[in-house]
Amino acid sequence: EEAGGEFIIELEDSADPALLNLFPKVQLLIEEAVMTGEFTLLEKRVHQLAQSYNSLGDVTLDRNYVYLRLQNERGMLQRVISRGREEGRIKIGAGRVATDAEVG
């Protein structure tokens, strides 16, 4: 049998102001990688940028999404960012990831 279907993922995080300030900078790197396909450089760039904020950065991906976790002593920020392969646009989810049907 083929596995599949729609799922809703709920992420809990405890992002502090420093992580919330770091996120837009990391988001820019991720959007650039989505547009250029240069994912091999993304992990290194996120690690370096996170270190400059005394934080840890972890990026993983699959065919459809980029999974981001930023962490410091005070909190953690998690995001699932669509690679926009079908829609031609990038969707960012926090707390709850909407299905394509919900987004429209």
MIDREN-424123 format. One record per atom (N, C-alpha, C): atom name; chain; residue number from 0; x, y, z. Coordinates in steps of 0.02 Angstrom, whole numbers, m for minus. Example, Ala and Ser with C-alpha at 12.3 -4.5 7.8 and 13.67 -1.06 7.14 Angstrom:
! residues 2
+------+-------+-----+--------+--------+--------+
! atom ! chain !   n !     px !     py !     pz !
+------+-------+-----+--------+--------+--------+
!    N !     A !   0 !    660 !   m284 !    390 !
!   CA !     A !   0 !    615 !   m225 !    390 !
!    C !     A !   0 !    660 !   m165 !    390 !
!    N !     A !   1 !    642 !   m112 !    354 !
!   CA !     A !   1 !    684 !    m53 !    357 !
!    C !     A !   1 !    645 !      2 !    394 !
+------+-------+-----+--------+--------+--------+
END
This chain:
! residues 104
+------+-------+-----+--------+--------+--------+
! atom ! chain !   n !     px !     py !     pz !
+------+-------+-----+--------+--------+--------+
!    N !     A !   0 !     41 !    m59 !      0 !
!   CA !     A !   0 !      0 !      0 !      0 !
!    C !     A !   0 !     43 !     62 !      0 !
!    N !     A !   1 !     18 !    112 !    m31 !
!   CA !     A !   1 !     53 !    176 !    m33 !
!    C !     A !   1 !     33 !    217 !     28 !
!    N !     A !   2 !     83 !    242 !     63 !
!   CA !     A !   2 !     69 !    286 !    120 !
!    C !     A !   2 !     61 !    357 !     95 !
!    N !     A !   3 !     20 !    394 !    127 !
!   CA !     A !   3 !     12 !    464 !    107 !
!    C !     A !   3 !    m49 !    494 !    140 !
!    N !     A !   4 !    m62 !    555 !    122 !
!   CA !     A !   4 !   m119 !    590 !    150 !
!    C !     A !   4 !    m98 !    658 !    175 !
!    N !     A !   5 !   m147 !    694 !    199 !
!   CA !     A !   5 !   m134 !    760 !    226 !
!    C !     A !   5 !   m127 !    756 !    302 !
!    N !     A !   6 !    m79 !    792 !    327 !
!   CA !     A !   6 !    m65 !    793 !    398 !
!    C !     A !   6 !    m60 !    864 !    423 !
!    N !     A !   7 !    m76 !    875 !    485 !
!   CA !     A !   7 !    m67 !    940 !    516 !
!    C !     A !   7 !    m13 !    931 !    569 !
!    N !     A !   8 !     37 !    973 !    566 !
!   CA !     A !   8 !     92 !    971 !    613 !
!    C !     A !   8 !     87 !   1032 !    658 !
!    N !     A !   9 !     87 !   1021 !    723 !
!   CA !     A !   9 !     86 !   1076 !    770 !
!    C !     A !   9 !    154 !   1081 !    802 !
!    N !     A !  10 !    185 !   1140 !    796 !
!   CA !     A !  10 !    251 !   1152 !    825 !
!    C !     A !  10 !    243 !   1196 !    886 !
!    N !     A !  11 !    277 !   1178 !    938 !
!   CA !     A !  11 !    279 !   1220 !    997 !
!    C !     A !  11 !    350 !   1247 !   1004 !
!    N !     A !  12 !    354 !   1311 !   1016 !
!   CA !     A !  12 !    420 !   1339 !   1028 !
!    C !     A !  12 !    415 !   1392 !   1083 !
!    N !     A !  13 !    472 !   1414 !   1103 !
!   CA !     A !  13 !    477 !   1463 !   1158 !
!    C !     A !  13 !    527 !   1517 !   1138 !
!    N !     A !  14 !    517 !   1545 !   1080 !
!   CA !     A !  14 !    565 !   1593 !   1052 !
!    C !     A !  14 !    569 !   1656 !   1095 !
!    N !     A !  15 !    630 !   1676 !   1110 !
!   CA !     A !  15 !    641 !   1738 !   1147 !
!    C !     A !  15 !    654 !   1794 !   1096 !
!    N !     A !  16 !    660 !   1856 !   1118 !
!   CA !     A !  16 !    671 !   1912 !   1071 !
!    C !     A !  16 !    732 !   1903 !   1026 !
!    N !     A !  17 !    786 !   1875 !   1052 !
!   CA !     A !  17 !    846 !   1866 !   1011 !
!    C !     A !  17 !    833 !   1818 !    953 !
!    N !     A !  18 !    797 !   1763 !    966 !
!   CA !     A !  18 !    781 !   1716 !    913 !
!    C !     A !  18 !    732 !   1745 !    863 !
!    N !     A !  19 !    684 !   1784 !    888 !
!   CA !     A !  19 !    637 !   1817 !    843 !
!    C !     A !  19 !    672 !   1868 !    799 !
!    N !     A !  20 !    725 !   1899 !    824 !
!   CA !     A !  20 !    765 !   1946 !    785 !
!    C !     A !  20 !    808 !   1909 !    734 !
!    N !     A !  21 !    832 !   1851 !    752 !
!   CA !     A !  21 !    874 !   1810 !    707 !
!    C !     A !  21 !    833 !   1780 !    650 !
!    N !     A !  22 !    772 !   1761 !    663 !
!   CA !     A !  22 !    733 !   1725 !    613 !
!    C !     A !  22 !    728 !   1759 !    545 !
!    N !     A !  23 !    712 !   1824 !    540 !
!   CA !     A !  23 !    707 !   1854 !    473 !
!    C !     A !  23 !    773 !   1850 !    433 !
!    N !     A !  24 !    829 !   1851 !    468 !
!   CA !     A !  24 !    893 !   1846 !    433 !
!    C !     A !  24 !    904 !   1775 !    407 !
!    N !     A !  25 !    884 !   1725 !    447 !
!   CA !     A !  25 !    889 !   1656 !    425 !
!    C !     A !  25 !    837 !   1643 !    370 !
!    N !     A !  26 !    779 !   1672 !    376 !
!   CA !     A !  26 !    727 !   1664 !    326 !
!    C !     A !  26 !    752 !   1687 !    258 !
!    N !     A !  27 !    788 !   1741 !    256 !
!   CA !     A !  27 !    816 !   1766 !    193 !
!    C !     A !  27 !    863 !   1714 !    161 !
!    N !     A !  28 !    905 !   1682 !    203 !
!   CA !     A !  28 !    949 !   1630 !    177 !
!    C !     A !  28 !    909 !   1571 !    149 !
!    N !     A !  29 !    856 !   1552 !    185 !
!   CA !     A !  29 !    815 !   1496 !    162 !
!    C !     A !  29 !    780 !   1513 !     97 !
!    N !     A !  30 !    752 !   1573 !     92 !
!   CA !     A !  30 !    717 !   1593 !     31 !
!    C !     A !  30 !    766 !   1594 !    m28 !
!    N !     A !  31 !    827 !   1617 !    m16 !
!   CA !     A !  31 !    877 !   1617 !    m68 !
!    C !     A !  31 !    892 !   1546 !    m91 !
!    N !     A !  32 !    900 !   1500 !    m44 !
!   CA !     A !  32 !    914 !   1430 !    m61 !
!    C !     A !  32 !    855 !   1399 !    m99 !
!    N !     A !  33 !    794 !   1415 !    m80 !
!   CA !     A !  33 !    735 !   1389 !   m115 !
!    C !     A !  33 !    735 !   1413 !   m187 !
!    N !     A !  34 !    753 !   1476 !   m198 !
!   CA !     A !  34 !    752 !   1504 !   m266 !
!    C !     A !  34 !    811 !   1479 !   m308 !
!    N !     A !  35 !    870 !   1470 !   m278 !
!   CA !     A !  35 !    929 !   1451 !   m316 !
!    C !     A !  35 !    943 !   1376 !   m315 !
!    N !     A !  36 !    914 !   1341 !   m266 !
!   CA !     A !  36 !    928 !   1270 !   m260 !
!    C !     A !  36 !    993 !   1254 !   m226 !
!    N !     A !  37 !   1027 !   1303 !   m199 !
!   CA !     A !  37 !   1093 !   1293 !   m167 !
!    C !     A !  37 !   1085 !   1274 !    m93 !
!    N !     A !  38 !   1056 !   1216 !    m82 !
!   CA !     A !  38 !   1044 !   1193 !    m13 !
!    C !     A !  38 !   1107 !   1169 !     21 !
!    N !     A !  39 !   1158 !   1151 !    m18 !
!   CA !     A !  39 !   1220 !   1127 !     13 !
!    C !     A !  39 !   1254 !   1183 !     53 !
!    N !     A !  40 !   1245 !   1245 !     33 !
!   CA !     A !  40 !   1274 !   1301 !     69 !
!    C !     A !  40 !   1230 !   1325 !    127 !
!    N !     A !  41 !   1166 !   1308 !    125 !
!   CA !     A !  41 !   1118 !   1334 !    173 !
!    C !     A !  41 !   1135 !   1315 !    245 !
!    N !     A !  42 !   1149 !   1252 !    257 !
!   CA !     A !  42 !   1163 !   1229 !    325 !
!    C !     A !  42 !   1222 !   1267 !    355 !
!    N !     A !  43 !   1276 !   1274 !    317 !
!   CA !     A !  43 !   1335 !   1309 !    342 !
!    C !     A !  43 !   1319 !   1382 !    357 !
!    N !     A !  44 !   1282 !   1415 !    312 !
!   CA !     A !  44 !   1265 !   1485 !    322 !
!    C !     A !  44 !   1221 !   1495 !    384 !
!    N !     A !  45 !   1173 !   1450 !    393 !
!   CA !     A !  45 !   1128 !   1456 !    451 !
!    C !     A !  45 !   1168 !   1445 !    516 !
!    N !     A !  46 !   1212 !   1395 !    516 !
!   CA !     A !  46 !   1254 !   1383 !    575 !
!    C !     A !  46 !   1296 !   1445 !    592 !
!    N !     A !  47 !   1327 !   1474 !    542 !
!   CA !     A !  47 !   1370 !   1532 !    554 !
!    C !     A !  47 !   1330 !   1592 !    580 !
!    N !     A !  48 !   1273 !   1604 !    549 !
!   CA !     A !  48 !   1232 !   1660 !    570 !
!    C !     A !  48 !   1206 !   1649 !    641 !
!    N !     A !  49 !   1183 !   1590 !    656 !
!   CA !     A !  49 !   1158 !   1574 !    724 !
!    C !     A !  49 !   1213 !   1583 !    775 !
!    N !     A !  50 !   1274 !   1561 !    759 !
!   CA !     A !  50 !   1330 !   1569 !    806 !
!    C !     A !  50 !   1343 !   1642 !    821 !
!    N !     A !  51 !   1334 !   1685 !    772 !
!   CA !     A !  51 !   1346 !   1757 !    783 !
!    C !     A !  51 !   1294 !   1786 !    832 !
!    N !     A !  52 !   1240 !   1750 !    844 !
!   CA !     A !  52 !   1189 !   1769 !    893 !
!    C !     A !  52 !   1192 !   1725 !    955 !
!    N !     A !  53 !   1249 !   1692 !    965 !
!   CA !     A !  53 !   1257 !   1646 !   1021 !
!    C !     A !  53 !   1200 !   1595 !   1024 !
!    N !     A !  54 !   1183 !   1568 !    967 !
!   CA !     A !  54 !   1129 !   1520 !    960 !
!    C !     A !  54 !   1151 !   1462 !    917 !
!    N !     A !  55 !   1110 !   1410 !    917 !
!   CA !     A !  55 !   1121 !   1352 !    874 !
!    C !     A !  55 !   1069 !   1353 !    819 !
!    N !     A !  56 !   1089 !   1334 !    759 !
!   CA !     A !  56 !   1042 !   1331 !    704 !
!    C !     A !  56 !   1044 !   1263 !    670 !
!    N !     A !  57 !    987 !   1234 !    658 !
!   CA !     A !  57 !    983 !   1168 !    627 !
!    C !     A !  57 !    932 !   1172 !    570 !
!    N !     A !  58 !    953 !   1150 !    511 !
!   CA !     A !  58 !    910 !   1150 !    452 !
!    C !     A !  58 !    910 !   1080 !    422 !
!    N !     A !  59 !    851 !   1055 !    409 !
!   CA !     A !  59 !    843 !    993 !    371 !
!    C !     A !  59 !    790 !   1005 !    318 !
!    N !     A !  60 !    787 !    962 !    269 !
!   CA !     A !  60 !    738 !    972 !    216 !
!    C !     A !  60 !    717 !    906 !    186 !
!    N !     A !  61 !    660 !    908 !    154 !
!   CA !     A !  61 !    637 !    854 !    112 !
!    C !     A !  61 !    617 !    885 !     45 !
!    N !     A !  62 !    582 !    848 !      4 !
!   CA !     A !  62 !    565 !    874 !    m62 !
!    C !     A !  62 !    517 !    934 !    m60 !
!    N !     A !  63 !    481 !    942 !     m5 !
!   CA !     A !  63 !    430 !    995 !     m3 !
!    C !     A !  63 !    443 !   1050 !     47 !
!    N !     A !  64 !    480 !   1036 !    100 !
!   CA !     A !  64 !    487 !   1084 !    155 !
!    C !     A !  64 !    558 !   1090 !    180 !
!    N !     A !  65 !    572 !   1149 !    208 !
!   CA !     A !  65 !    634 !   1161 !    246 !
!    C !     A !  65 !    612 !   1165 !    319 !
!    N !     A !  66 !    647 !   1127 !    362 !
!   CA !     A !  66 !    631 !   1126 !    434 !
!    C !     A !  66 !    686 !   1163 !    471 !
!    N !     A !  67 !    668 !   1213 !    508 !
!   CA !     A !  67 !    716 !   1256 !    542 !
!    C !     A !  67 !    706 !   1252 !    618 !
!    N !     A !  68 !    762 !   1247 !    653 !
!   CA !     A !  68 !    760 !   1252 !    727 !
!    C !     A !  68 !    818 !   1298 !    747 !
!    N !     A !  69 !    801 !   1352 !    783 !
!   CA !     A !  69 !    850 !   1397 !    812 !
!    C !     A !  69 !    843 !   1390 !    887 !
!    N !     A !  70 !    900 !   1388 !    922 !
!   CA !     A !  70 !    897 !   1377 !    994 !
!    C !     A !  70 !    953 !   1416 !   1029 !
!    N !     A !  71 !    936 !   1443 !   1087 !
!   CA !     A !  71 !    986 !   1474 !   1131 !
!    C !     A !  71 !    970 !   1453 !   1203 !
!    N !     A !  72 !   1004 !   1483 !   1251 !
!   CA !     A !  72 !    994 !   1464 !   1321 !
!    C !     A !  72 !    924 !   1480 !   1346 !
!    N !     A !  73 !    891 !   1527 !   1314 !
!   CA !     A !  73 !    826 !   1551 !   1338 !
!    C !     A !  73 !    765 !   1525 !   1301 !
!    N !     A !  74 !    777 !   1493 !   1244 !
!   CA !     A !  74 !    718 !   1470 !   1207 !
!    C !     A !  74 !    735 !   1435 !   1143 !
!    N !     A !  75 !    681 !   1418 !   1106 !
!   CA !     A !  75 !    688 !   1383 !   1043 !
!    C !     A !  75 !    635 !   1408 !    995 !
!    N !     A !  76 !    654 !   1415 !    932 !
!   CA !     A !  76 !    608 !   1435 !    879 !
!    C !     A !  76 !    608 !   1380 !    826 !
!    N !     A !  77 !    550 !   1357 !    806 !
!   CA !     A !  77 !    544 !   1306 !    754 !
!    C !     A !  77 !    497 !   1330 !    700 !
!    N !     A !  78 !    516 !   1318 !    638 !
!   CA !     A !  78 !    474 !   1337 !    582 !
!    C !     A !  78 !    478 !   1283 !    528 !
!    N !     A !  79 !    423 !   1276 !    491 !
!   CA !     A !  79 !    421 !   1233 !    432 !
!    C !     A !  79 !    406 !   1280 !    374 !
!    N !     A !  80 !    451 !   1281 !    325 !
!   CA !     A !  80 !    446 !   1328 !    270 !
!    C !     A !  80 !    438 !   1289 !    205 !
!    N !     A !  81 !    384 !   1301 !    170 !
!   CA !     A !  81 !    371 !   1267 !    107 !
!    C !     A !  81 !    424 !   1286 !     55 !
!    N !     A !  82 !    446 !   1236 !     17 !
!   CA !     A !  82 !    491 !   1251 !    m38 !
!    C !     A !  82 !    454 !   1278 !    m98 !
!    N !     A !  83 !    387 !   1280 !    m94 !
!   CA !     A !  83 !    347 !   1312 !   m146 !
!    C !     A !  83 !    354 !   1279 !   m214 !
!    N !     A !  84 !    367 !   1215 !   m215 !
!   CA !     A !  84 !    381 !   1180 !   m278 !
!    C !     A !  84 !    321 !   1181 !   m325 !
!    N !     A !  85 !    261 !   1175 !   m299 !
!   CA !     A !  85 !    202 !   1172 !   m342 !
!    C !     A !  85 !    170 !   1240 !   m351 !
!    N !     A !  86 !    169 !   1280 !   m299 !
!   CA !     A !  86 !    132 !   1343 !   m302 !
!    C !     A !  86 !    174 !   1401 !   m328 !
!    N !     A !  87 !    239 !   1395 !   m327 !
!   CA !     A !  87 !    281 !   1450 !   m347 !
!    C !     A !  87 !    286 !   1505 !   m295 !
!    N !     A !  88 !    266 !   1488 !   m233 !
!   CA !     A !  88 !    271 !   1537 !   m179 !
!    C !     A !  88 !    293 !   1501 !   m116 !
!    N !     A !  89 !    316 !   1539 !    m69 !
!   CA !     A !  89 !    342 !   1511 !     m7 !
!    C !     A !  89 !    291 !   1524 !     48 !
!    N !     A !  90 !    274 !   1471 !     86 !
!   CA !     A !  90 !    229 !   1477 !    143 !
!    C !     A !  90 !    269 !   1462 !    206 !
!    N !     A !  91 !    259 !   1501 !    257 !
!   CA !     A !  91 !    294 !   1491 !    320 !
!    C !     A !  91 !    243 !   1473 !    373 !
!    N !     A !  92 !    256 !   1420 !    408 !
!   CA !     A !  92 !    210 !   1398 !    460 !
!    C !     A !  92 !    241 !   1401 !    528 !
!    N !     A !  93 !    202 !   1423 !    576 !
!   CA !     A !  93 !    223 !   1423 !    646 !
!    C !     A !  93 !    163 !   1404 !    687 !
!    N !     A !  94 !    172 !   1358 !    732 !
!   CA !     A !  94 !    116 !   1337 !    774 !
!    C !     A !  94 !     73 !   1285 !    740 !
!    N !     A !  95 !     50 !   1298 !    680 !
!   CA !     A !  95 !      9 !   1250 !    643 !
!    C !     A !  95 !     23 !   1260 !    569 !
!    N !     A !  96 !     35 !   1206 !    534 !
!   CA !     A !  96 !     48 !   1210 !    463 !
!    C !     A !  96 !    m17 !   1196 !    426 !
!    N !     A !  97 !    m39 !   1243 !    386 !
!   CA !     A !  97 !   m102 !   1236 !    349 !
!    C !     A !  97 !    m92 !   1190 !    289 !
!    N !     A !  98 !   m144 !   1154 !    271 !
!   CA !     A !  98 !   m142 !   1114 !    211 !
!    C !     A !  98 !   m150 !   1160 !    150 !
!    N !     A !  99 !   m132 !   1134 !     91 !
!   CA !     A !  99 !   m140 !   1174 !     30 !
!    C !     A !  99 !   m213 !   1194 !     20 !
!    N !     A ! 100 !   m260 !   1150 !     38 !
!   CA !     A ! 100 !   m331 !   1165 !     30 !
!    C !     A ! 100 !   m352 !   1224 !     74 !
!    N !     A ! 101 !   m323 !   1229 !    134 !
!   CA !     A ! 101 !   m339 !   1284 !    179 !
!    C !     A ! 101 !   m311 !   1350 !    155 !
!    N !     A ! 102 !   m251 !   1347 !    124 !
!   CA !     A ! 102 !   m218 !   1407 !    101 !
!    C !     A ! 102 !   m252 !   1434 !     39 !
!    N !     A ! 103 !   m276 !   1389 !     m4 !
!   CA !     A ! 103 !   m313 !   1410 !    m63 !
!    C !     A ! 103 !   m270 !   1417 !   m120 !
+------+-------+-----+--------+--------+--------+
END
